């Protein structure tokens, strides 16, 4: 009797544990484009913090088993902002989320879509490439900001004369005077010669949310030097998560970079404030190219509703750098008289 009772109790305990572990409910819904109400095929729907997920079918529908308890459902699609939905799942319960609308990853409104809109991958009929913050972090390193575009089709980027910030870009063979460079949809080309001084935007690599390159001439109601193509750099705004970072990087030739960033995230009053600062110094990879650069970025944003928001941005990159012209024309006898820090590029 004692052994039989033990077996019964053990079986009941296993049943309770098993039911607790495998208790699940069902979550279903349909995902559509908020701007066009079109069904989005292949949208990824996952349970946050797990590997449980599915993709939507040809009608934008999905259905998946979800563990019981409070869960967060992530709805993700390339070219659209990620949407988070909190649910409280009970055992064997079916939760219908109905129609889930996700917003295209863009800024601005239709009236100024020439400059403010962002091409959506696989949907916008233009030849374009997209650079994400992860790609910038992994590939840029000690390179200058425009050099992240080296791997982009049709783009040639170089340091030009070797001085810090003297980068140049050719898009489909055209120089910067024939390329429309925009930051948050606002043209930044010089009004006189049409080009861009990339040294003025040295700090953008730390605050870029996405960077898109459109190859080829684009239609526009406003005059823009976009014969070769367009480059649109979109900075962080109300999408930034709450928190901060401090980083230090070093490289060859005395390269050192210290930076910090802090953000409030989107508050309950729909305000968001982001602040970033950085200092970069180095000797350059050849004598006479020493530099010291500072960069700062401040953004104050207010979300008015789902379609409109105000964003006030201030950023700059004060710096000094040599351009190899101080010692390039010296004779050997004169060069030998120079301090070691210039002869051997030491500091």
C-alpha positions as CSV (number, residue, x, y, z in Angstrom):
1,X,0.0,0.0,0.0
2,X,2.8,2.4,0.8
3,X,4.5,1.8,-2.5
4,X,1.2,2.2,-4.4
5,X,0.5,5.5,-2.5
6,X,4.0,6.7,-3.4
7,X,3.4,5.9,-7.1
8,X,0.1,7.7,-7.1
9,X,1.6,10.8,-5.5
10,X,4.5,10.8,-7.9
11,X,2.2,10.5,-10.9
12,X,0.1,13.4,-9.6
13,X,3.2,15.5,-9.0
14,X,4.5,14.8,-12.5
15,X,1.1,15.7,-14.0
16,X,1.0,19.0,-12.1
17,X,4.6,19.9,-13.2
18,X,4.0,18.8,-16.8
19,X,0.7,20.8,-17.0
20,X,2.6,23.9,-15.6
21,X,5.4,23.5,-18.1
22,X,3.3,22.9,-21.2
23,X,0.5,25.3,-20.3
24,X,-0.1,27.3,-23.5
25,X,-2.6,29.6,-25.2
26,X,-3.0,30.7,-28.8
27,X,-2.4,34.2,-30.1
28,X,-3.6,35.1,-33.6
29,X,-4.1,38.2,-35.8
30,X,-3.6,39.9,-39.1
31,X,-0.8,42.3,-39.9
32,X,-1.3,45.2,-42.4
33,X,0.5,48.3,-43.6
34,X,-0.9,51.2,-41.6
35,X,-0.6,53.6,-44.5
36,X,-2.2,51.4,-47.2
37,X,-4.0,48.7,-45.3
38,X,-2.3,46.1,-47.5
39,X,-1.6,42.7,-46.0
40,X,2.1,42.2,-45.2
41,X,3.3,38.8,-46.2
42,X,6.3,37.3,-44.3
43,X,6.0,39.5,-41.2
44,X,7.9,38.0,-38.3
45,X,5.8,37.6,-35.1
46,X,7.8,36.4,-32.0
47,X,7.4,36.1,-28.3
48,X,9.9,38.6,-26.8
49,X,12.9,37.0,-25.1
50,X,12.2,33.6,-26.7
51,X,12.8,31.8,-30.0
52,X,9.1,31.1,-30.4
53,X,7.7,32.8,-33.5
54,X,6.0,32.5,-36.8
55,X,5.6,34.4,-40.1
56,X,2.4,35.7,-41.6
57,X,0.9,33.9,-44.6
58,X,-0.2,35.3,-48.0
59,X,-3.1,37.0,-46.3
60,X,-1.1,38.5,-43.5
61,X,-2.5,36.1,-41.0
62,X,-0.7,34.3,-38.2
63,X,-1.4,32.0,-35.3
64,X,1.0,30.6,-32.8
65,X,1.1,28.8,-29.4
66,X,2.3,31.1,-26.6
67,X,3.3,30.1,-23.0
68,X,0.8,31.2,-20.3
69,X,1.4,34.4,-18.3
70,X,2.2,37.9,-19.2
71,X,4.0,38.0,-22.6
72,X,5.1,40.6,-25.1
73,X,4.5,39.9,-28.8
74,X,7.0,41.6,-31.3
75,X,5.7,42.3,-34.8
76,X,8.6,43.0,-37.2
77,X,8.9,43.6,-40.9
78,X,11.8,45.0,-42.9
79,X,11.2,48.7,-43.7
80,X,8.6,49.1,-40.8
81,X,8.9,50.0,-37.2
82,X,8.7,47.2,-34.7
83,X,5.4,47.0,-32.7
84,X,5.2,45.5,-29.2
85,X,1.9,44.1,-27.9
86,X,1.5,43.0,-24.3
87,X,-0.9,40.0,-23.7
88,X,-1.8,37.9,-20.6
89,X,-2.2,34.4,-21.8
90,X,-4.2,31.7,-20.0
91,X,-4.1,28.0,-20.5
92,X,-6.0,26.9,-23.7
93,X,-7.2,30.5,-24.3
94,X,-7.4,31.9,-27.8
95,X,-6.5,35.6,-28.0
96,X,-7.4,37.4,-31.2
97,X,-5.4,40.6,-31.7
98,X,-7.5,41.5,-34.7
99,X,-5.9,43.8,-37.3
100,X,-2.4,44.9,-36.3
101,X,-1.2,48.0,-38.1
102,X,2.5,48.8,-38.3
103,X,4.0,52.0,-39.5
104,X,6.5,52.4,-42.4
105,X,9.9,53.4,-41.1
106,X,9.8,57.0,-42.2
107,X,9.6,60.6,-41.0
108,X,7.7,63.6,-42.2
109,X,4.4,63.9,-44.1
110,X,3.3,63.3,-47.6
111,X,3.4,67.0,-48.6
112,X,7.2,67.0,-48.2
113,X,7.8,63.3,-49.2
114,X,10.4,64.4,-51.8
115,X,12.9,64.8,-49.0
116,X,11.4,63.5,-45.9
117,X,10.2,60.0,-46.9
118,X,12.3,56.9,-46.6
119,X,12.3,54.2,-49.3
120,X,10.8,50.9,-48.1
121,X,12.8,47.8,-49.0
122,X,11.1,45.6,-51.6
123,X,8.2,48.1,-51.9
124,X,9.6,51.4,-53.2
125,X,10.5,51.2,-56.9
126,X,14.0,52.7,-56.7
127,X,17.5,51.3,-56.7
128,X,18.5,51.9,-53.0
129,X,20.7,50.5,-50.3
130,X,20.1,50.8,-46.5
131,X,22.8,51.0,-43.9
132,X,21.7,50.2,-40.3
133,X,23.4,51.2,-37.0
134,X,24.6,47.6,-36.5
135,X,26.5,47.8,-39.8
136,X,28.0,51.1,-38.8
137,X,29.1,49.8,-35.5
138,X,30.6,46.6,-37.0
139,X,32.3,48.0,-40.1
140,X,33.1,51.6,-39.6
141,X,35.8,51.3,-36.9
142,X,38.4,54.1,-37.2
143,X,37.2,55.0,-40.7
144,X,35.4,58.3,-41.4
145,X,31.7,58.3,-41.6
146,X,31.3,58.4,-45.5
147,X,33.6,55.3,-45.8
148,X,30.8,53.1,-44.4
149,X,29.3,53.4,-47.9
150,X,32.3,51.6,-49.5
151,X,30.4,48.3,-49.8
152,X,27.4,50.0,-51.3
153,X,26.9,49.4,-55.1
154,X,27.9,52.4,-57.2
155,X,29.7,54.2,-54.4
156,X,33.4,55.1,-54.3
157,X,34.6,56.7,-51.0
158,X,38.1,57.7,-50.1
159,X,40.0,59.8,-47.5
160,X,41.1,62.1,-50.4
161,X,44.3,63.9,-49.2
162,X,44.6,61.9,-46.0
163,X,43.5,64.7,-43.6
164,X,40.9,63.9,-41.1
165,X,37.4,64.8,-42.3
166,X,38.5,65.4,-45.9
167,X,36.6,62.4,-47.3
168,X,34.9,62.5,-50.6
169,X,32.2,60.3,-52.3
170,X,31.5,59.5,-55.9
171,X,28.1,58.0,-56.7
172,X,27.7,56.4,-60.1
173,X,30.8,58.4,-61.1
174,X,29.3,61.8,-60.0
175,X,31.0,64.0,-57.4
176,X,29.3,65.3,-54.3
177,X,28.2,68.5,-56.2
178,X,25.8,66.2,-58.1
179,X,24.7,64.1,-55.2
180,X,21.8,65.2,-52.9
181,X,22.9,64.7,-49.3
182,X,20.1,65.0,-46.7
183,X,19.9,64.8,-43.0
184,X,16.5,63.9,-41.7
185,X,15.2,64.8,-45.2
186,X,16.7,68.3,-45.2
187,X,19.3,69.1,-48.0
188,X,22.8,69.9,-46.7
189,X,24.6,70.6,-50.0
190,X,26.5,73.9,-50.1
191,X,24.4,76.6,-51.8
192,X,27.3,77.9,-53.9
193,X,29.3,74.8,-55.2
194,X,26.7,72.1,-54.4
195,X,29.2,69.9,-52.5
196,X,29.4,68.7,-48.9
197,X,32.1,69.2,-46.3
198,X,31.9,65.8,-44.6
199,X,34.2,67.0,-41.7
200,X,31.1,69.0,-40.5
201,X,29.2,65.7,-40.0
202,X,31.9,63.7,-38.3
203,X,29.7,62.9,-35.2
204,X,26.7,61.5,-37.2
205,X,28.1,58.0,-37.1
206,X,27.1,57.8,-33.4
207,X,23.5,58.9,-33.8
208,X,22.5,57.5,-37.1
209,X,19.3,55.5,-37.0
210,X,19.4,54.5,-40.7
211,X,21.2,55.7,-43.8
212,X,19.8,55.2,-47.3
213,X,21.5,55.6,-50.7
214,X,19.3,56.0,-53.8
215,X,21.2,55.5,-57.0
216,X,20.2,57.5,-60.1
217,X,18.2,60.6,-60.8
218,X,15.1,61.1,-58.7
219,X,12.0,63.1,-59.5
220,X,11.6,66.2,-57.4
221,X,9.5,69.4,-57.4
222,X,12.4,71.3,-55.8
223,X,15.8,71.8,-57.4
224,X,18.3,69.3,-55.9
225,X,21.7,68.2,-57.1
226,X,20.7,64.5,-57.4
227,X,22.0,63.6,-60.8
228,X,24.1,60.9,-59.4
229,X,21.8,59.9,-56.6
230,X,20.7,60.8,-53.1
231,X,22.0,60.0,-49.6
232,X,19.5,60.4,-46.7
233,X,20.8,60.2,-43.2
234,X,18.1,59.8,-40.5
235,X,19.2,60.4,-36.9
236,X,17.7,59.1,-33.6
237,X,14.5,60.7,-32.4
238,X,11.5,59.4,-30.4
239,X,12.4,55.8,-31.3
240,X,15.5,55.8,-29.0
241,X,15.3,53.6,-25.9
242,X,15.8,54.9,-22.4
243,X,19.4,54.6,-21.2
244,X,22.9,55.7,-21.9
245,X,26.3,54.4,-23.0
246,X,30.0,55.3,-22.4
247,X,32.6,54.0,-24.9
248,X,36.3,54.2,-25.5
249,X,38.0,53.1,-28.7
250,X,41.7,53.1,-29.8
251,X,43.5,52.2,-32.9
252,X,46.8,52.5,-34.7
253,X,48.7,55.8,-35.2
254,X,47.5,57.2,-31.8
255,X,43.8,57.0,-32.6
256,X,41.7,57.5,-29.5
257,X,38.0,58.1,-29.2
258,X,35.8,58.7,-26.1
259,X,32.1,59.2,-26.3
260,X,28.9,59.1,-24.2
261,X,25.2,59.2,-25.0
262,X,22.1,59.4,-22.8
263,X,18.4,59.4,-23.7
264,X,15.2,59.7,-21.8
265,X,13.4,57.4,-24.3
266,X,9.7,58.3,-25.1
267,X,8.2,59.6,-21.8
268,X,4.6,59.3,-20.8
269,X,4.0,62.8,-22.1
270,X,5.4,61.8,-25.5
271,X,8.6,63.7,-25.1
272,X,12.1,62.4,-25.9
273,X,15.5,63.9,-25.3
274,X,18.8,62.5,-26.6
275,X,22.3,63.9,-25.8
276,X,25.6,62.7,-27.2
277,X,29.2,64.0,-27.0
278,X,32.5,62.6,-28.3
279,X,36.2,63.5,-28.6
280,X,38.5,61.9,-31.2
281,X,42.3,62.5,-31.5
282,X,45.0,60.8,-33.5
283,X,48.3,61.2,-35.5
284,X,46.9,60.2,-38.8
285,X,48.3,57.3,-40.9
286,X,51.0,59.6,-42.5
287,X,53.1,62.4,-41.1
288,X,51.5,65.8,-41.1
289,X,47.9,64.6,-40.6
290,X,47.5,65.0,-36.8
291,X,43.9,65.9,-35.8
292,X,41.7,66.6,-32.8
293,X,37.9,66.5,-33.3
294,X,34.9,67.0,-31.0
295,X,31.2,66.2,-31.8
296,X,28.0,66.9,-30.1
297,X,24.3,66.0,-30.8
298,X,21.1,67.1,-29.0
299,X,17.6,66.1,-30.0
300,X,14.4,67.1,-28.4
301,X,11.3,65.5,-29.9
302,X,7.6,65.6,-29.2
303,X,5.1,63.0,-30.6
304,X,1.8,64.8,-31.4
305,X,0.0,61.7,-32.7
306,X,0.7,58.5,-34.6
307,X,1.3,60.4,-37.8
308,X,3.0,63.7,-36.7
309,X,5.8,64.7,-34.4
310,X,8.1,67.7,-33.9
311,X,11.9,67.2,-33.7
312,X,14.5,69.9,-32.8
313,X,18.1,68.9,-33.5
314,X,21.4,70.6,-32.9
315,X,24.7,69.0,-33.7
316,X,28.2,70.0,-34.7
317,X,31.8,68.8,-35.1
318,X,34.4,71.4,-34.3
319,X,37.9,70.2,-35.1
320,X,41.4,70.9,-36.4
321,X,43.6,68.7,-38.6
322,X,46.8,69.0,-40.6
323,X,46.8,68.3,-44.3
324,X,50.4,67.1,-44.9
325,X,51.4,70.4,-46.4
326,X,53.5,71.5,-43.4
327,X,56.4,69.1,-44.1
328,X,55.8,67.7,-47.6
329,X,58.2,70.0,-49.3
330,X,61.1,69.8,-46.9
331,X,64.6,68.6,-47.9
332,X,66.1,65.6,-46.1
333,X,68.5,68.0,-44.3
334,X,65.6,70.1,-43.1
335,X,63.4,67.1,-42.2
336,X,66.1,65.7,-39.9
337,X,65.9,68.9,-37.8
338,X,62.2,68.4,-37.1
339,X,60.9,67.1,-33.7
340,X,60.5,63.3,-33.4
341,X,56.8,63.6,-33.0
342,X,56.6,64.9,-36.6
343,X,59.3,62.7,-38.1
344,X,57.9,59.5,-36.8
345,X,54.3,60.5,-36.3
346,X,54.5,60.1,-32.5
347,X,52.6,62.1,-29.8
